Amino acid sequence: MKISPLVLHHDRKTTLAGLREAFDAEPACPPKISFRQYSNLSDEDRELYDQAREDFLRLTLRVKTREQTVCARILEDLIRINPRLKNSRRGLMISAPMFSGKTELALLLARSVERKHAALHPDYLRDGDVPVVWVEMTEHSTGKALLAQIVEFLAPTIVLPKQIATDRLRKLAVEALQRHRTKLLVIDEAHKLGGTEPSSVIKALQNESCASVVLVGINLDQAFNAGDGLQVSARCEFVTLDKIDPIVKDDLDQWIKWVATFDNFLPLCGHSYGLLTRNAGTLLHAANGQLAVLAMIVDRLVASILRDESRTSEIVTRERLFGVLDSLRRTTLNKHSVTLDDLVDAA
């Protein structure tokens, strides 16, 4: 068995090379082997196998959400319609609390846009097309800083004058988006762009560029609720990522499907489907209905097993799962009350 390691060169998505690396970083699940076969591997091969399993879990294994389907449909319509409009171009706001998976959702949508463009235009890289631009705001970011990020994303070697006027920077950004045939502009952490000046810049980008703008952040309805901000939000479809409500049947059904997906594809030697799914209700309580926390639990579960050098198997047990849930409330703000007795064994 030969495992080729996934080599990553970029730390962030806010460069063109880094974003495209993020799009391509979807390693396949390594071949399933028994724990005995794993034990017989050399130290180097075991390390490579473990890394491949963790990369698959963290970069490739994803669950389908209702919001993903809704956002994909909205975005497809926007990308089709906006280039035909001369004003009132619309965008999309994805708003959610922390640990809701909003950035991950935006990345999935952006990857889909890039791949659809690649399918329609096989020579797009040679032609200089950049279907997706991704920028990320920091605390107290300004509209001018947003424009500078767009220009530097599309022209990384450019040196912008320190005293450049906002109008000139806006013109450079719009021209760059048009020149590279950008279809999607993702603004992550958009809640840090509150105020009149950033909102007026976003409105100008919607007016002057065909690129569909997706704003991703926390409580965006509050961040863009006055003046030019209200004009931005009024031009956007608004999608929220809410916690799963165990009382709502559709919510509970979706949660069980999420848990079952993780359970079915858990990259552990000798793993049998069942224990995670039978404990879906308890995991719902422990994760407070948040998908990102569920993913963290699964990630920590696999990591805790792979880091146990004295293990004689990789079977998921109640005790192993509870150890992860117990550490969760000790090391995060998630203070659940799950006990070992709340967990059941696999059938």
RAKA-V570612 format. One record per residue. N is the residue number from 1. RES is the residue in one small letter. OMEGA is omega in whole degrees, -180 to 180 (* if undefined). BURIAL is # if it has 9 or more other C-alpha atoms within 8 Angstrom, else .. Layout:
n=<N,N>
res=<RES,RES>
omega=<OMEGA,OMEGA>
burial=<BURIAL,BURIAL>
This chain:
n=<1,2,3,4,5,6,7,8,9,10,11,12,13,14,15,16,17,18,19,20,21,22,23,24,25,26,27,28,29,30,31,32,33,34,35,36,37,38,39,40,41,42,43,44,45,46,47,48,49,50,51,52,53,54,55,56,57,58,59,60,61,62,63,64,65,66,67,68,69,70,71,72,73,74,75,76,77,78,79,80,81,82,83,84,85,86,87,88,89,90,91,92,93,94,95,96,97,98,99,100,101,102,103,104,105,106,107,108,109,110,111,112,113,114,115,116,117,118,119,120,121,122,123,124,125,126,127,128,129,130,131,132,133,134,135,136,137,138,139,140,141,142,143,144,145,146,147,148,149,150,151,152,153,154,155,156,157,158,159,160,161,162,163,164,165,166,167,168,169,170,171,172,173,174,175,176,177,178,179,180,181,182,183,184,185,186,187,188,189,190,191,192,193,194,195,196,197,198,199,200,201,202,203,204,205,206,207,208,209,210,211,212,213,214,215,216,217,218,219,220,221,222,223,224,225,226,227,228,229,230,231,232,233,234,235,236,237,238,239,240,241,242,243,244,245,246,247,248,249,250,251,252,253,254,255,256,257,258,259,260,261,262,263,264,265,266,267,268,269,270,271,272,273,274,275,276,277,278,279,280,281,282,283,284,285,286,287,288,289,290,291,292,293,294,295,296,297,298,299,300,301,302,303,304,305,306,307,308,309,310,311,312,313,314,315,316,317,318,319,320,321,322,323,324,325,326,327,328,329,330,331,332,333,334,335,336,337,338,339,340,341,342,343,344,345,346,347>
res=<m,k,i,s,p,l,v,l,h,h,d,r,k,t,t,l,a,g,l,r,e,a,f,d,a,e,p,a,c,p,p,k,i,s,f,r,q,y,s,n,l,s,d,e,d,r,e,l,y,d,q,a,r,e,d,f,l,r,l,t,l,r,v,k,t,r,e,q,t,v,c,a,r,i,l,e,d,l,i,r,i,n,p,r,l,k,n,s,r,r,g,l,m,i,s,a,p,m,f,s,g,k,t,e,l,a,l,l,l,a,r,s,v,e,r,k,h,a,a,l,h,p,d,y,l,r,d,g,d,v,p,v,v,w,v,e,m,t,e,h,s,t,g,k,a,l,l,a,q,i,v,e,f,l,a,p,t,i,v,l,p,k,q,i,a,t,d,r,l,r,k,l,a,v,e,a,l,q,r,h,r,t,k,l,l,v,i,d,e,a,h,k,l,g,g,t,e,p,s,s,v,i,k,a,l,q,n,e,s,c,a,s,v,v,l,v,g,i,n,l,d,q,a,f,n,a,g,d,g,l,q,v,s,a,r,c,e,f,v,t,l,d,k,i,d,p,i,v,k,d,d,l,d,q,w,i,k,w,v,a,t,f,d,n,f,l,p,l,c,g,h,s,y,g,l,l,t,r,n,a,g,t,l,l,h,a,a,n,g,q,l,a,v,l,a,m,i,v,d,r,l,v,a,s,i,l,r,d,e,s,r,t,s,e,i,v,t,r,e,r,l,f,g,v,l,d,s,l,r,r,t,t,l,n,k,h,s,v,t,l,d,d,l,v,d,a,a>
omega=<180,179,176,-177,174,-179,179,-175,-171,-176,-172,-179,-173,166,-179,180,-180,180,-179,174,177,177,-174,-175,177,-177,178,176,179,-179,178,178,177,179,177,177,178,-178,-178,177,174,180,-179,-179,176,180,178,-180,179,180,179,179,180,178,178,-178,-172,-173,-173,-174,-179,176,-180,178,177,-178,178,179,-180,-178,180,180,179,-176,177,178,-179,-178,178,-171,-172,179,-180,-177,176,175,179,174,-174,178,-178,173,174,-173,-179,174,175,179,178,178,-176,179,178,177,180,179,177,179,-179,178,180,179,180,-176,176,178,179,179,-180,-176,-175,-179,-172,179,179,-178,178,178,174,-174,-176,171,-177,176,-178,-177,174,-176,178,176,-180,175,178,177,177,180,180,178,179,-179,-178,175,-176,179,-171,-179,-178,175,-178,176,-178,-176,-178,-179,-179,180,178,180,178,179,178,-179,-179,179,180,178,179,-177,-177,177,-179,180,-173,174,180,176,-179,-177,-174,179,179,-178,-178,178,-174,-174,178,-179,179,178,179,178,179,178,177,-179,-168,-178,177,-179,177,-175,174,178,-177,-180,-177,176,-178,177,177,-178,-177,-174,180,175,179,177,178,177,177,-177,179,179,-175,164,-173,180,178,175,-175,174,175,177,-176,-180,-178,-174,-179,177,-179,178,179,180,-179,177,178,-179,-179,178,177,-178,-176,-174,-179,-173,-180,180,177,-178,176,179,172,-170,180,-177,178,180,-177,-180,179,177,176,178,-177,-178,-180,176,-176,-178,-178,178,175,178,177,178,-180,179,-180,179,179,-179,-178,179,-178,-180,180,-175,-179,-175,176,174,177,180,176,179,175,-176,179,180,180,178,178,-180,179,179,180,-178,179,-173,178,178,-178,-174,180,-177,-179,175,179,-179,179,-178,179,177,174,-179,*>
burial=<.,.,#,.,.,.,.,.,.,.,.,.,#,#,#,#,.,#,#,#,#,.,#,.,#,.,#,.,.,#,.,.,.,.,#,.,.,#,.,.,#,.,.,.,#,#,.,#,#,#,#,#,#,#,#,#,#,.,#,#,#,.,.,.,.,.,#,#,.,.,#,#,.,#,#,.,.,#,#,.,.,#,#,.,.,.,.,.,#,#,#,#,#,#,#,#,.,.,.,#,#,#,.,.,#,#,#,.,#,#,#,.,#,#,.,.,#,#,.,.,.,.,.,#,.,.,.,.,#,#,#,#,#,#,#,#,#,.,.,.,#,#,#,#,.,#,#,#,#,#,#,#,#,#,.,.,.,.,.,.,.,.,.,.,.,.,.,.,#,#,.,#,#,#,.,#,#,#,.,#,#,#,#,#,#,#,#,#,#,#,#,#,#,#,#,#,.,#,#,#,#,#,#,.,#,#,#,.,#,#,#,#,#,#,#,#,#,#,#,#,.,.,#,#,#,.,.,#,#,#,#,#,#,.,#,#,#,#,#,.,#,.,#,#,.,#,.,.,.,.,#,#,.,#,#,#,.,#,#,#,#,#,#,.,.,#,#,#,#,#,#,.,.,#,#,#,#,#,#,#,.,#,#,#,#,#,#,#,#,#,#,#,#,#,.,.,#,#,#,#,#,#,#,#,#,#,.,.,.,.,.,.,.,#,#,.,.,#,.,#,#,#,.,#,#,#,.,#,#,.,.,.,.,#,.,#,.,#,.,.,.,.,#,#,.,.,.>
